[in-house]
Amino acid sequence: SGSQSRYQDKNIKIDIIDLNVDKLPYEDNHFDFITCTEVIEHLENYRRIVREAYRVAKPNGFVVFSTPNILNLNSRIRYLWTGFQNLFGPLNIGRDMLFSTEGHITPVSYFFLAHALAESGFRHIDYEIDKKQSSAYPLLFIFYPLILIFGKKAFSREKRKGFINKSNAHMIAPINSMKMLLGRTIIVLAQK
């Protein structure tokens, strides 16, 4: 399109692929650092691109993924009332239709992204947020005590059942943290 040609640089090679079906067009162990910024929520199978990132990352290389934080308080409350997280909503049938959610089709929480990274072989998985949502502070005063009480009970029950254990406890611990409850976007870093 006209807007793309304005930014074209004939010295820069751009590979265009469909991340839902194509492998990344790079050899194994190719990159020291890989970023996937605001992409996984647009994919039908985000775990596939996580595995591809592992394949093309060099040993000890780093990856960074970012996605809307569906665990923040605003998103949790919206889910409670509507069944849809923030930035995700009803989708039209048929891909030729415009998405009201700007193409967001797959909500991915921190736990499931961290789990996908760990299952792919990444280690030293950590997260950060881009900024705190000031609109969530009033909700924090109302709901934080309830989240602490009922979250602790629910997680204790999951531990007794064996669903929370040494392999995943570190990925579950941040779910009700202040950063997670207030953060707009999660940014997850991992090392191969």
LORORO-948304 format. One record per residue (C-alpha): residue number from 1; x, y, z. Coordinates in Angstrom, 1 decimal. Layout:
BEGIN
+-----+--------+--------+--------+
: seq :      x :      y :      z :
+-----+--------+--------+--------+
: NUM :      X :      Y :      Z :
...
+-----+--------+--------+--------+
***
This chain:
BEGIN
+-----+--------+--------+--------+
: seq :      x :      y :      z :
+-----+--------+--------+--------+
:   1 :    0.0 :    0.0 :    0.0 :
:   2 :    1.0 :    3.6 :   -0.2 :
:   3 :    1.8 :    3.9 :    3.5 :
:   4 :    4.1 :    0.9 :    3.4 :
:   5 :    6.1 :    2.2 :    0.4 :
:   6 :    6.9 :    5.3 :    2.4 :
:   7 :    8.7 :    3.2 :    5.0 :
:   8 :   10.4 :    0.8 :    2.5 :
:   9 :   14.2 :    0.5 :    2.6 :
:  10 :   15.6 :   -1.6 :   -0.2 :
:  11 :   18.6 :   -2.5 :    2.0 :
:  12 :   16.5 :   -4.2 :    4.7 :
:  13 :   15.2 :   -7.7 :    4.0 :
:  14 :   11.7 :   -8.3 :    5.3 :
:  15 :   10.4 :  -11.8 :    5.5 :
:  16 :    6.6 :  -12.0 :    5.5 :
:  17 :    5.1 :  -15.2 :    6.8 :
:  18 :    1.8 :  -16.5 :    8.3 :
:  19 :    2.7 :  -17.3 :   11.9 :
:  20 :   -0.3 :  -19.6 :   12.2 :
:  21 :    1.0 :  -22.0 :    9.6 :
:  22 :    4.6 :  -21.2 :    8.5 :
:  23 :    7.8 :  -22.0 :   10.3 :
:  24 :   10.1 :  -19.1 :   10.9 :
:  25 :   12.3 :  -18.9 :    7.8 :
:  26 :   15.5 :  -19.1 :    9.8 :
:  27 :   17.9 :  -21.9 :   10.7 :
:  28 :   18.1 :  -23.4 :   14.1 :
:  29 :   20.2 :  -21.5 :   16.8 :
:  30 :   20.3 :  -18.3 :   14.7 :
:  31 :   19.4 :  -15.3 :   16.9 :
:  32 :   20.8 :  -14.0 :   20.2 :
:  33 :   17.7 :  -12.1 :   20.9 :
:  34 :   14.1 :  -12.5 :   19.7 :
:  35 :   11.1 :  -10.2 :   20.4 :
:  36 :    7.5 :  -11.0 :   19.8 :
:  37 :    5.7 :   -7.7 :   20.7 :
:  38 :    1.9 :   -7.8 :   20.8 :
:  39 :    1.6 :  -10.7 :   18.4 :
:  40 :    0.5 :  -13.9 :   20.3 :
:  41 :   -3.0 :  -12.6 :   21.0 :
:  42 :   -3.5 :  -12.4 :   17.2 :
:  43 :   -2.6 :  -16.1 :   16.7 :
:  44 :   -4.7 :  -19.2 :   16.7 :
:  45 :   -1.9 :  -21.2 :   18.3 :
:  46 :    0.6 :  -19.1 :   20.3 :
:  47 :    2.4 :  -22.1 :   21.6 :
:  48 :    3.6 :  -22.9 :   18.1 :
:  49 :    5.4 :  -19.5 :   17.8 :
:  50 :    6.9 :  -20.1 :   21.3 :
:  51 :    8.4 :  -23.4 :   20.1 :
:  52 :    9.6 :  -21.7 :   16.9 :
:  53 :   11.3 :  -19.0 :   18.9 :
:  54 :   13.1 :  -21.7 :   20.9 :
:  55 :   14.2 :  -23.4 :   17.8 :
:  56 :   15.7 :  -20.2 :   16.2 :
:  57 :   17.2 :  -18.8 :   19.4 :
:  58 :   20.9 :  -19.5 :   20.1 :
:  59 :   21.9 :  -21.4 :   23.2 :
:  60 :   21.7 :  -18.9 :   26.1 :
:  61 :   19.8 :  -16.5 :   23.8 :
:  62 :   16.9 :  -14.4 :   25.1 :
:  63 :   13.3 :  -14.0 :   24.0 :
:  64 :   10.8 :  -11.3 :   25.0 :
:  65 :    7.0 :  -11.7 :   24.5 :
:  66 :    4.4 :   -9.1 :   25.3 :
:  67 :    0.7 :   -9.3 :   25.3 :
:  68 :   -2.3 :   -7.6 :   27.0 :
:  69 :   -2.5 :   -8.5 :   30.6 :
:  70 :   -5.8 :  -10.2 :   31.0 :
:  71 :   -5.2 :  -10.7 :   34.8 :
:  72 :   -5.3 :   -7.0 :   35.6 :
:  73 :   -8.3 :   -5.9 :   37.8 :
:  74 :  -10.1 :   -4.1 :   35.0 :
:  75 :   -9.9 :   -7.2 :   32.8 :
:  76 :  -11.0 :   -9.5 :   35.6 :
:  77 :  -14.0 :   -7.3 :   36.4 :
:  78 :  -15.0 :   -7.0 :   32.7 :
:  79 :  -14.7 :  -10.9 :   32.5 :
:  80 :  -17.0 :  -11.2 :   35.6 :
:  81 :  -19.7 :   -9.0 :   34.0 :
:  82 :  -19.4 :  -10.0 :   30.3 :
:  83 :  -17.3 :  -13.2 :   30.0 :
:  84 :  -14.7 :  -11.2 :   27.9 :
:  85 :  -11.4 :   -9.9 :   29.1 :
:  86 :  -10.3 :   -6.3 :   28.2 :
:  87 :   -9.2 :   -6.0 :   24.6 :
:  88 :  -11.0 :   -9.2 :   23.8 :
:  89 :  -14.7 :   -9.5 :   22.9 :
:  90 :  -17.2 :  -11.1 :   20.6 :
:  91 :  -15.7 :  -12.0 :   17.2 :
:  92 :  -17.6 :  -11.9 :   14.0 :
:  93 :  -17.8 :  -15.2 :   12.0 :
:  94 :  -15.7 :  -15.0 :    8.9 :
:  95 :  -12.2 :  -13.7 :    8.6 :
:  96 :  -13.2 :  -11.1 :    6.0 :
:  97 :  -15.1 :   -9.2 :    8.7 :
:  98 :  -13.5 :   -6.5 :   10.8 :
:  99 :  -12.7 :   -7.6 :   14.3 :
: 100 :  -14.1 :   -5.3 :   17.0 :
: 101 :  -11.1 :   -6.4 :   19.1 :
: 102 :   -8.5 :   -5.2 :   16.5 :
: 103 :   -7.6 :   -8.8 :   15.7 :
: 104 :   -7.2 :  -10.1 :   19.2 :
: 105 :   -8.5 :  -13.7 :   19.1 :
: 106 :   -6.5 :  -15.5 :   21.8 :
: 107 :   -6.3 :  -14.2 :   25.3 :
: 108 :   -3.1 :  -15.5 :   27.0 :
: 109 :   -2.5 :  -15.0 :   30.7 :
: 110 :    0.9 :  -14.8 :   32.2 :
: 111 :    0.7 :  -18.4 :   33.6 :
: 112 :   -0.1 :  -20.0 :   30.2 :
: 113 :    2.6 :  -18.0 :   28.4 :
: 114 :    5.2 :  -18.9 :   31.1 :
: 115 :    4.0 :  -22.5 :   30.9 :
: 116 :    4.5 :  -22.5 :   27.1 :
: 117 :    8.0 :  -21.1 :   27.4 :
: 118 :    8.9 :  -23.7 :   30.0 :
: 119 :    7.4 :  -26.5 :   28.1 :
: 120 :    9.4 :  -25.4 :   25.0 :
: 121 :   12.7 :  -25.5 :   27.0 :
: 122 :   13.2 :  -21.9 :   28.0 :
: 123 :   14.4 :  -21.2 :   31.5 :
: 124 :   14.8 :  -18.1 :   33.8 :
: 125 :   11.3 :  -17.0 :   33.0 :
: 126 :   10.4 :  -13.6 :   34.5 :
: 127 :    7.9 :  -10.9 :   33.8 :
: 128 :    7.4 :   -7.1 :   34.0 :
: 129 :    4.6 :   -4.8 :   33.2 :
: 130 :    4.7 :   -1.7 :   30.9 :
: 131 :    2.7 :    0.6 :   33.2 :
: 132 :    0.1 :    0.5 :   36.0 :
: 133 :   -3.5 :    1.3 :   35.1 :
: 134 :   -4.6 :    4.1 :   37.4 :
: 135 :   -8.2 :    3.2 :   36.7 :
: 136 :   -7.6 :   -0.1 :   38.5 :
: 137 :   -6.7 :    1.5 :   41.9 :
: 138 :  -10.3 :    2.0 :   43.1 :
: 139 :  -11.0 :   -1.7 :   42.2 :
: 140 :   -7.9 :   -2.7 :   44.1 :
: 141 :   -9.3 :   -1.2 :   47.4 :
: 142 :  -12.5 :   -3.1 :   46.9 :
: 143 :  -11.4 :   -6.4 :   45.6 :
: 144 :   -7.8 :   -7.0 :   46.9 :
: 145 :   -8.8 :   -8.3 :   50.3 :
: 146 :  -11.2 :  -10.7 :   48.7 :
: 147 :   -8.6 :  -11.8 :   46.1 :
: 148 :   -6.1 :  -12.5 :   48.9 :
: 149 :   -8.5 :  -14.5 :   51.0 :
: 150 :  -10.2 :  -16.5 :   48.3 :
: 151 :   -7.1 :  -16.8 :   46.2 :
: 152 :   -5.2 :  -18.3 :   49.1 :
: 153 :   -8.0 :  -20.8 :   49.7 :
: 154 :   -8.3 :  -21.7 :   46.1 :
: 155 :   -4.5 :  -22.2 :   45.6 :
: 156 :   -4.3 :  -24.3 :   48.8 :
: 157 :   -7.0 :  -26.6 :   47.4 :
: 158 :   -5.0 :  -26.8 :   44.1 :
: 159 :   -1.9 :  -27.7 :   46.0 :
: 160 :   -3.6 :  -30.5 :   47.9 :
: 161 :   -4.9 :  -31.9 :   44.6 :
: 162 :   -1.3 :  -31.8 :   43.3 :
: 163 :   -2.0 :  -29.3 :   40.5 :
: 164 :    0.3 :  -26.7 :   42.0 :
: 165 :    3.8 :  -28.2 :   42.7 :
: 166 :    7.5 :  -27.5 :   42.3 :
: 167 :    7.3 :  -27.4 :   38.6 :
: 168 :    4.8 :  -24.6 :   38.3 :
: 169 :    4.5 :  -22.8 :   41.7 :
: 170 :    6.8 :  -20.1 :   40.6 :
: 171 :    4.6 :  -19.3 :   37.6 :
: 172 :    1.4 :  -19.2 :   39.7 :
: 173 :    2.8 :  -17.1 :   42.5 :
: 174 :    2.6 :  -13.8 :   40.5 :
: 175 :   -1.0 :  -14.2 :   39.5 :
: 176 :   -2.4 :  -12.1 :   42.3 :
: 177 :    0.6 :   -9.8 :   42.8 :
: 178 :    0.2 :   -6.0 :   42.7 :
: 179 :    2.0 :   -5.8 :   39.3 :
: 180 :   -0.3 :   -8.4 :   37.8 :
: 181 :   -3.4 :   -6.8 :   39.2 :
: 182 :   -2.5 :   -3.3 :   38.0 :
: 183 :   -0.3 :   -3.9 :   34.9 :
: 184 :   -1.7 :   -3.1 :   31.4 :
: 185 :    0.7 :   -5.2 :   29.4 :
: 186 :    2.8 :   -8.2 :   30.5 :
: 187 :    6.3 :   -8.5 :   29.2 :
: 188 :    7.8 :  -11.9 :   29.6 :
: 189 :   11.5 :  -12.6 :   29.3 :
: 190 :   13.1 :  -16.0 :   29.1 :
: 191 :   16.5 :  -17.6 :   28.2 :
: 192 :   17.2 :  -20.7 :   26.1 :
+-----+--------+--------+--------+
***
